[in-house]
Each structure stands twice: as structure tokens, then as C-alpha cells.
Amino acid sequence: MTTTSAPQTRAPRAVRRLGDRLFAGSARGAGIAILLVLAGVAGFLVVDSIPALVAPPQDVPGGEGVAAYIAPLLFGTVLAAAIAVVVATPLGVAIALFLTHYAPRRLAHGLGYVVDLLAAIPSIVYGFWGIFWLAPRLVPFYEWAEEHLGFLPFFAGPASATGRTMLTAGLVLAVMILPIVSAISREVFSQVPTLHREAALALGATRWEMIRLAVLPYGRSGVIGGAMLGLGRALGETLAIALVLSVSAGTVTFNLISSTNPSTIAANIALQFPESSGIDVNTLIASGLALFVVTLAVNVIARAVVNRRADFSGAN
């Protein structure tokens, strides 16, 4: 007996439209271009940093080598950014919770636009606001903190008479990164599955208990990612810090209310570059390389944290 089998038909091959091919090619090209630009910036920083890295310590500004020159600047950069994140994250989360779960819809839209507009204000405006408005109004608090909290290293004093301290700079940075933390937190909280919220309310939870048990656990990774993205923004701020901070070169201190403050890498480059030449320029570029590495690491970690919840849904 012979058996005949029906001829197998191939599935028709999907035809990609011209617009789809153009969009895919442009998106791929944009991604490759970003990587090339990033590699070019990194290569420039590495190549122009080598003269300072191999130079004798006495030729480097400060006379103690590149590492000793960069270390106080890196410390000041991280300290100012850490203050900003510690202040801005709770405020940003509170604003996001209010806009997504408490405020009426019309009011939430209006307030959301106002908060987002903070990101459009130039950093030099924040600097002027910090030096002329915020700093003088913080002087009485600094004097009180020195008198009553002077046993803590953060408030050891002597209190600055102008208010141009590391704490003031950190508060200015906190206002600058507040839109980033608030926007990301608001987006994450608005995507909490309705099933989770309704289940908590159906079990008798109050609104705050629903937020604590359903919303915050779901949005934890997004909040952390937003805080780290804000940290990356604060690490690279230049003009606001250069205007507000009263700098003492080569200083490493946790005193937040004194006039003796470490500078930041970005502010130091902006202030020193116009008058620098030769090995001094290479040293500033080497400090920029350190900031580039730190900022890149922070943003990579933030992206990894945000992506942890990419496949989370109300069904799992």
C-alpha cells in the first residue's frame, strides 16, 4: 500500500512595510550612534587624562598627585548629591502619592505640570535663588544647630555667617532633582494593578493601608530607580554648586554648616578651567573622567533596578 501525504504549505512570509523598515533602521542607527558618542567621550577623557596620570606628583596641582587632587572633589560631589537624594526622595514620593491617590484629577494634572516645570528652570537660576534667598534664611538654623547639635560631626560648626555651606548646596540640588524623583514615582504608582488596590480595599484596608500594602511594594523598584537617576543628575550639577558653595581646596569634612567645604568635580572644572593650561588641564580632565565613571555606574544601576519590574503584572 502506498500512502500519499498532503503537500505541506508554508506559512506566508510576513511582508514588512517600508515605514517599518525605515523606523527599525533609524532606531537601530540611533542606538549605535549613542554608543559611539559615549565611546568617543570616554576615549577623549582617557587619552587626555594620561599626561596627568603619568606626571610626577609635584607637577600636578596641589603637589601630591592626581589621586590626592581628585579625592576631596569626589568626596564633595558624593556628599552634596547624597544630601540631595536624602531630602528629595521622601518629598518626591509624597508628592507622587498625593497626585495619584489623594488629589482630585483636575488638581492632580495641574500640580503635576507645576512640579514637572521645576525641571525646566536653568541651573543658574537655582544658584541665584540659593545664594540670595535660601542661604541667608538658613543662617539662624545653622547657629541653632551649632549650639544644640554641635556634638554631631555634621553640625560641629563654626556656623557660616553667609549660609553658603554644603547643606545649602545639597538643598538646592534636592529641589533640582525633585521633578525627576516625583515624575518616575508618579508613573510607577499610577501603574499599580487595579486588582491589587481593589483587593486591599475589599479586605477592609484604609486608603493609607492600601498604599502601604499594595502601592509601595509594587513601586519600590521604581522609586529606587528614580532616586538613583536623580543622584546621577545631582552628581553632574555645575553652576548652582559653583554659585552657592563656599569652597576650601583639598578639604574633606562632614561638617555641613561651616564655611569650610569641599568642592565638587563639576564646579571645580567650571571654576578652574578658564585659567588652566598644560598639565592643569589634563588634571581637570582626569577629574572629569572620575565623574564620568561614577555617573555612568549610577545610571547603569538605576536602569537595572527599574527593569526588575518590567515584566511584573497584576496576574503574578
Secondary structure, DSSP 8 states (H G I E B T S, - for coil): -----------------HHHHHHHHHHHHHHHHHHHHHHHHHHHHHHHHHHHHHS-GGGSTTSS-HHHHHHHHHHHHHHHHHHHHHHHHHHHHHHHHHHHHTS-HHHHHHHHHHHHHGGGS-HHHHHHHIIIIIHHHHHHHHHHHHHHHTTSGGG-S---SS--SHHHHHHHHHHHHHHHHHHHHHHHHHTS-HHHHHHHHHTT--HHHHIIIIIHHHHHHHHHHHHHHHHHHHHT--HHHHHH--B-TT-----SSSS-B---HHHHHHHHGGG--THHHHHHHHHHHHHHHHHHHHHHHHHHHHHTTTT--TT-
